[in-house]
Structures are given as structure tokens and as C-alpha cells.
Amino acid sequence: MEEALAEARKAAAEGEVPVGAVLVDGSAVIARGHNLRETLSDPTAHIEVVVLRAAAADRGTWHLDGTTLYVTVEPCPMCAGALVLARVRTLVFGVADPKAGAAGSLMNIVQDERLNHRLEVRRGVLASECAKVMQDFFRARRARAPGSGSQAG
């Protein structure tokens, strides 16, 4: 999760919402990165999708059985569905997302018994550190926003 946090900090430095992830197979990192929605002008460039695409391209298959995804924020419905479709074994996330989380907060796509694959889930790993990265990013964004009360002098 420390490596996913480092990726989240890179995202913040680039003006992306600071969510980072690392996909591992055993002890080998097979993909890593951070959100790229702003960079790519792509609404699907959430980090989970980005790392799944990179890992599938590297392996030459979309079957990512046996892998573990470490991500700083609970996946949204799109990303949770992608994790199920890719057959990721385990999801480890830092902070819950009560407004859009699909791994137990708003809904639980990754463990829905109606689907043909379910992930093991570990919640709350380094949660306070993951939350701080998000809070700092949005606090800084609000401070820079027009009409925020912040004036250069």
C-alpha cells in the first residue's frame, strides 16, 4: 500500500485526483500507476482500469487470476466490475468511498454472489494516510478556486 500511496502523491502533483494502485502477482509488481482522467481526457482512466489494461497487455491475456490490487481508495462501480471481469483474486484498499464505493460502502460488486467471480477484500489498510492524501489535495484545490476567499496580495 505504501507504493500505491506514492503513486497517489504523483497523481496529486500532476493535478489528477490522487488515487494510486499497484497490482501484484505474488511478490512481483506487474503494474502500477495513478489516475489519468485529466491527463488523457478519458472518463474511464481510473487507476484500476489503467493497471488492469497494462497488466493484461504485459501478460497477453485479460485473465489476471491470482493477482492482488492495492489501491488507496475503494473502487467505484466501473472499476469494481472490471476487477471482477479480470478475475483479480484480492482487493486491498485504504479509504472507503461512501458516495461511490462498490466494494462494500455504497454497494458490493466485488463480492456479489450473483456474479461468476468474487474477490477477497481487505478494507482500511493505511486508511488515515490514504484519506490525508485526498483531503490535502481537495483542500488545496478549494484554496485555489476562484471565489474561495483566497487573495494574492
C-alpha positions in Angstrom: 0.0 0.0 0.0 3.0 2.3 0.5 3.7 2.1 -3.2 0.1 2.8 -4.1 0.3 5.9 -1.8 3.5 7.0 -3.6 1.5 6.8 -6.9 -1.4 8.8 -5.4 1.0 11.5 -4.4 2.3 11.6 -8.0 -1.2 12.0 -9.2 -1.8 15.0 -6.9 1.4 16.6 -8.2 0.1 16.2 -11.8 -3.4 17.7 -10.9 -5.1 14.3 -11.0 -7.4 13.1 -8.2 -4.8 11.3 -6.0 -5.7 7.7 -6.3 -2.8 5.3 -6.8 -2.6 1.5 -7.2 -0.2 -1.4 -7.5 -1.1 -4.8 -9.0 1.0 -7.7 -7.8 1.3 -11.4 -8.5 3.0 -13.0 -5.5 5.7 -10.5 -4.6 6.2 -9.2 -8.2 4.7 -5.9 -9.1 3.1 -6.3 -12.6 1.5 -2.8 -13.0 1.4 0.4 -11.1 0.2 3.9 -11.6 -2.4 6.6 -10.7 -5.5 8.2 -12.1 -5.1 9.6 -15.6 -8.6 11.0 -16.4 -7.4 14.6 -16.7 -4.2 13.7 -18.5 -5.9 11.5 -21.1 -9.3 13.4 -21.1 -10.7 9.9 -20.6 -13.5 9.3 -18.1 -12.5 5.6 -17.9 -8.9 6.3 -17.0 -9.4 5.4 -13.3 -6.3 3.8 -11.9 -7.9 0.4 -11.6 -8.7 0.3 -15.3 -5.2 1.7 -16.2 -3.4 -1.0 -14.2 -5.7 -3.8 -15.5 -5.0 -2.8 -19.1 -1.3 -2.6 -18.5 -1.1 -6.0 -16.8 -3.3 -7.7 -19.4 -1.1 -6.2 -22.2 2.0 -7.4 -20.5 0.7 -10.9 -19.9 -1.0 -11.2 -23.2 -4.3 -12.2 -21.5 -7.1 -10.5 -19.7 -7.2 -13.3 -17.1 -5.4 -11.8 -14.1 -6.1 -14.8 -11.8 -4.1 -14.9 -8.6 -3.3 -11.2 -8.5 -3.8 -8.6 -5.7 -4.7 -5.0 -6.3 -3.6 -2.4 -3.7 -5.5 0.8 -4.2 -5.7 3.9 -2.0 -9.5 4.5 -2.4 -12.3 2.0 -2.6 -13.2 1.3 -6.3 -16.2 2.8 -8.0 -18.8 0.5 -9.7 -17.0 0.7 -13.1 -13.7 -0.3 -11.5 -15.2 -3.0 -9.3 -16.8 -4.6 -12.3 -13.5 -4.5 -14.2 -11.8 -6.3 -11.2 -14.4 -9.0 -11.3 -14.1 -9.4 -15.1 -10.3 -9.6 -14.9 -10.6 -12.3 -12.2 -8.3 -10.4 -9.7 -8.1 -12.6 -6.6 -7.8 -9.9 -3.8 -8.6 -6.3 -3.4 -6.8 -4.3 -0.7 -7.9 -0.7 -0.3 -7.2 2.2 2.0 -10.1 4.5 2.5 -13.8 3.8 1.9 -15.8 5.9 -0.5 -19.3 6.3 0.9 -20.5 8.2 -2.2 -19.3 5.8 -4.9 -17.6 2.8 -3.3 -18.5 -0.6 -4.8 -16.6 -2.8 -2.5 -18.8 -2.6 0.5 -19.7 1.1 1.0 -22.5 2.0 -1.5 -22.7 -1.5 -2.9 -20.6 -4.6 -3.1 -20.0 -5.6 -6.7 -16.7 -7.4 -6.0 -18.4 -9.9 -3.7 -21.9 -10.2 -5.3 -22.8 -13.8 -5.2 -24.8 -13.5 -8.4 -21.6 -12.9 -10.4 -19.3 -15.7 -11.6 -16.3 -14.3 -9.7 -15.8 -12.8 -6.3 -12.8 -11.1 -4.8 -11.3 -11.4 -1.3 -11.4 -7.9 0.2 -9.2 -6.2 2.9 -10.5 -2.8 3.8 -8.9 0.1 5.7 -5.2 -0.6 5.1 -3.3 2.6 5.9 -6.7 4.4 5.8 -5.7 7.5 7.6 -2.7 8.0 5.3 -4.8 7.4 2.2 -7.5 9.8 3.4 -4.9 12.5 4.2 -3.6 12.5 0.6 -7.2 13.0 -0.7 -8.0 15.7 1.9 -4.9 17.6 1.3 -5.5 17.6 -2.5 -9.1 18.8 -2.3 -8.2 21.4 0.4 -5.5 22.8 -1.9 -7.9 22.8 -4.9 -10.6 24.7 -3.0 -8.0 27.2 -1.8 -7.0 27.9 -5.5 -10.6 28.1 -6.7 -12.0 31.4 -7.8 -14.2 32.9 -5.1 -12.6 30.8 -2.4 -11.7 33.9 -0.4 -8.0 33.4 -1.0 -6.5 36.5 -2.5 -3.0 37.1 -3.8 -1.5 40.3 -2.4 
